[in-house]
Amino acid sequence: MKKWKQLVVVGLIAVSMTSCKSGGQQNQSSEAASEAVTADLGQTGEDASSSSEEETGAVELPNPFEEVDEPEALKKIGVSMEVPEEAENVTCGIISGEVAEISFQLEETPYTYRGAVKAEDFAGIFEEFEPDAVALSDCGADEDLIVRTTVSGGRLANWTRRGAKYTLYTPKAVEDADLFALCIKLIGKN
């Protein structure tokens, strides 16, 4: 909440500075708006940063990630997911009641494995991809297994199995053969 108040004040200062270039009348209205917001906040400068969230009555947003103890619990949203036995640092959870997620490491490479029945575009990768993709047929999935590469070298695989959609992402530049082998293991456990 403190940062929000500071951002409002900084934004108003920026608006005031921009208004100075346009003429005096707008500048006066910007100053009045700045003073009104400061009065609404009930504080200025250092006072705003020393206020606690409890005093302002701020409401925290709920965390959409619900941690679960084991992959078996992910079946409640309609997906079947397990990781290889040699996986380390395994954590499981459900995002917004629709997307199952298992994070794990294999040979020091981090992976994020997700599955969903209802959700669309749930991989959570907000990065550009290279134009080419690699596909593998006859891998146990309902359709081809598709692997794409991000411009930074990460790899994203996706497939469908028994009415559910799955993705596997790693930020590392894993070789096609190694990624396909891991995906085939995961598909076999769907």
Long-range contacts (C-beta under 8 A, 24 or more apart in sequence): 1-51, 1-53, 1-56, 1-58, 2-48, 2-49, 2-51, 2-53, 5-41, 5-43, 5-48, 5-51, 6-48, 6-49, 8-37, 8-41, 9-34, 9-37, 9-38, 9-41, 9-44, 9-45, 9-48, 12-37, 64-95, 64-96, 65-93, 65-94, 65-95, 65-101, 66-93, 66-94, 66-95, 66-97, 67-91, 67-92, 67-93, 68-92, 68-93, 68-94, 71-102, 74-100, 74-102, 74-115, 77-116, 77-117, 78-117, 78-163, 78-164, 79-115, 79-116, 79-117, 79-164, 79-166, 79-190, 80-115, 80-162, 80-164, 80-189, 80-190, 81-113, 81-115, 81-166, 81-186, 81-189, 81-190, 82-186, 82-189, 83-113, 83-186, 83-189, 84-182, 84-185, 84-186, 95-122, 98-122, 106-182, 109-170, 109-172, 109-174, 110-170, 110-171, 110-172, 111-168, 111-169, 111-170, 111-182, 112-167, 112-168, 112-169, 112-170, 113-166, 113-167, 113-168, 113-169, 113-186, 114-166, 114-167, 114-168, 114-169, 115-164, 115-165, 115-166, 115-167, 115-190, 116-164, 116-165, 117-163, 117-164, 117-165, 119-165, 122-165, 122-167, 123-156, 123-158, 123-167, 123-169, 124-169, 125-150, 125-154, 125-156, 125-169, 127-151, 127-152, 127-154, 129-156, 134-176, 136-180, 136-183, 139-180, 139-183, 139-184, 139-187, 140-184, 140-187, 140-188, 141-187, 145-180, 145-183, 145-184, 145-187, 147-176, 147-179, 147-180, 147-183, 149-173, 155-179, 157-183, 159-183, 159-187, 161-187, 161-190, 162-190, 164-190, 166-190
